């Protein structure tokens, strides 16, 4: 695997090249040709579609041009056929605020509505932008096992899903299965790529990407896809040793500019899963540690 630093693996030039290489010429009505040695669009084709020089595309991809104008970013986004989330990521990678193309949303997502109706019987964990568990409530500890004894570096959801080397990352004391493991894995990877646009100079994030890219083949393959998205909803089954399997909805809310991820696990009202979750919450062992409020929490180095 090619050796590269975390910054090079997540930089503007690498991201543009990844998106260029994933775009099929035939999708744009261009001839595939017989002399293509690499997948995707040629630099010349991207330059023509975006209305910039080939030399400028080369300098962008090589990291020698790092501050394209808003007009250039918009043209590149159109030429690369980026999704709305990917376009926003490109603007942030270029050090620009993405434009707001529409009115303020007034639709309450079904996942948020579901959570607001169930806050009485939920397990809640708060993660940083790079998926490190920062805070949790008694319901979380009762359902998943108390993470207090786990070093903070290993309380990272990305490391749990994509363990690298000999490190045995553990976030839960017992098995947790996602309803769609492949989709869940992709959403975590793409959410991390989104975080690189929001926090392009964060050393911990860059190191995490470098570590997982070099140490986990599946992560490296999904990272190479260049997808940008956010982890929002999922369905999981917790194999709890006391009450058996508990099926829960997993909803992820993001806290504004800080990009804190509020992960809420709730069961369907009236179901046996809700009964099991309530039993665990009400009868949690006395030795479960409860973390202090977020504003009082100071992570320790381990």
N, C-alpha and C positions, 0 to 999 in steps of 0.2 A: 504494500500500500504506500502511496506517495507520502513522504514526510512533510508536514506543514504545521506551522504554529496555529494556535487557536484563532488568532486574528486573521491570518491568511485564509483559513478554512471558512471564516464567516464574513469576509470582507465584501465590499461592494463589487469589485471586479469578479471575484469567484462566483458571486450570486448571479450576476448578469450572464456570465459564461454558462452556468448551469441551466439557466432558463433558455438561453439561445440553443444549447445542445439538445434540449428536450423537445424543441418545436420542430415538427415534421414539415419539410418544404412542401410536400403535397397538400398539407392542410391549408396552405396559403396560395395554392394554385401554381406553385413553382415546379419545374421539372426536377425529378429526383436525380437524374444524371447518372452516368456510369463511373465518373471519376471521383466521387465523394469518398474521402478516406475517414471522415469523422461524422458522427450523427448530428442531426439538427441543421440549423441554418449556418451558412458561411458568414463570416464577419462582414463581407461585402454586401450580402443580402440584408443583414440587419441594418447596416449603415444606410442603405438605399431606402428601406422602409421607414426608418426613423428620421431621414433627412439630415444626417450628420456624415462626417467624413469617416472613411475606413480607419484612418490613423487615429481618430478620436476614440473609436470603438476599441482599437488595440490598446491605447493608453488607459482606457477605463478598465479593461479586463486585466491588464498588467499592474494595476494599482498606481499608475503614474498620473492619472487624472482622478481626483477624489471628490470634487465638488461641482458636479454638473448643475446647470441651471434648472429651474422648475419646468421650463419649456422642453428642455432635453429629456428630463425624467418622464414627462408626460408622453413625449414622442416614443421613448423607449418602451414605456408601459403598453402603449397601443401596438407597437411593432411586435412585442413579445407576447401579446395577448394575455396579459396578466389578469388574474381575478382582482376583485376590489381589495381583498386583504393583502394580496401580493403587491399590488400597486402602492398601498399604504406603506408596506415594508420597504419598498424601493425608495420612496421619498425619505423615510427616516434614515435609511442607510446612507443617503446622500446629504444628510444633515438638514433636511427640509421638513416643514410641517405639511402633511398631505392635505390636499384641498377637500372641503366638505361639499359633496356634489348634491346633497339632498337636504330636506327638512330634518329637524330633530325628530328621531324616532319616537312614536307614541304607542308602540305595540309592546305589550308585556309578553315576553316569551313564555311558552307553556311550562318550560322547566322552572322558571322563576316563580310563576304562579303556583305551581305544585309545591315548591319549597315554602312559600309564604303561608300556605295552609297547613304545613306540617311541622313548624318549628318547635312544637311542644315535645316531639319524640324523635329528635334527630341527633346524629353524630356529626360534629363539625371539626374540621382541621383547617388551619391556615398555612399556606405555602408561599414562599418567596417566588419571584419571577422565574428563577431557575429550578423550581420545584423542590426546594428544601423545606421540610416540615418545621414551622416556626412556633405554632401554638395549637393546642387541641383541648377539647372539653371532655368531661367524664364519659359522655356517651361514646366518643371516639375511642377512648381507652378501653371501655367495656366491650365494644363491638370488635375492635381490631387487635387488642392487646396493648398494654402500656408501653409507649416508645421511649419512656424517660431514660432507661438504661442504655439506649442505643446512642453512640456518638453522633453529634449533630451532622457531621459530614456524611454519615451513612443514612441519615433520615432524609434521603433524597429520592423522590419517586422515579426520576429518570435512571438513577443508578440501580434501583430495584428492578425496573423493567428491562434494563440493558446492562447487566453486571459485566464489568471489565476485569480481566486478569483473575487473580485469586481472591479478590475482595468479595466477601459474602454480604452484600447489602441486604438489610432486612428492615422493612418499614412496618410490617404486620407480624404478629406472633403466630398466626395461622394462615392457611392458604386463602387467597382471594382470587376468584376467576371473573374475568370480564366477559360479558355476553358476546362481544365481538373483539377478540384479542388483537387481530390484525388492525382493525380500525382504531382501536384504542392506542396501540403502539404508534401508528402513523400520526395520530393527533398529538401525542406527547412530543414526538420529534418535530413536527411542524410548528407546534407551539413554542418550542425552544428556538427555532429559527426566527419566529416572530419576535421573541425576546431579544435576539441579537440586534434587531432593528431599533428596539426601544432603548436598550442599554448596550450600545456598540463598544463601549470602553470598559465594561465590567470584567475584571480579571478572573473572578470565580467562574463566570459564565463561559468565558473563552477557554479556561482550563477544563471545565466539564465537557465541552464540545470536543476538545482535543483528545481527552481521555477516552471518551466513548467512541469516537471515530476510529481511534487507533486500536482500541481494545475489544470492540464488539462488532462483529461483521454485520449483524442485522441492522444495528443502528447506522453504521456507515452506509449501507445500501439505501436505507430510508432517507438518510440525510442527503444523499446524492440526488434524490428526486427533486429537491428544491422547493417542495411544497411549503406554503406558509398558511397557518390557520391557528385556531385557538381551541384548547380542550374545554368543551362545554358540558356535554351530557354523556352518560354511559349507564349501563346497568351491570351490577356486579353481584356475585354470590359469595358470601363469607362462610367458610366452613368452620363454624364455631364449635369448640369441643364440649360446651355445656348444653347448648340448645339446638345443635345441628345446623344445617345450612340455613342462612338468612339471606334472602334476595332483597337488594336495595337499589333504589335509583341513586345515581351519583351525579349531582349537578355542581358545576363550577362557576362561581361568580367572580368577576375581576374588580378589584377596588381601585378605580381611577388611575391616576398617574403612577402610583406606586406599583401597580400591576400585581398586588397581592392576590392570591387565588384562594377564595373561600370555598372549600370543598364540603358539600353537605350530603350526607347519606341518610335517606329516608325510605321507609317501607310503605307499601300501598295500604291506605286506611282500611281497617276491618280484616286484613289478611293475617294468616298465621305468622308471616314474617314480622308484621307490626307487633304482634303479641310477643314474639321472641325478642325483638329489639327493646320493647318496653321492659320486659323482664330483666334483661341485661342492664339497662339503665337504672332501674330501681334497685336492683340487688347487686350492684357492682362491688367487688371486693374492697375492703377498707384500705388495702395497701396500694391501690392505684394512685399514682401521683397526678395531681391536677396542676397544670401549668398556670402561672400567673397571667393576668391580663396582658395583652400585647404591649401596651405602653410601659409595662414594668419588666418585660422580658429582655434579658441581655444574653445573647448566645455566648457560650464559652468555647474556647479553642480546645480541641481534643486531638 
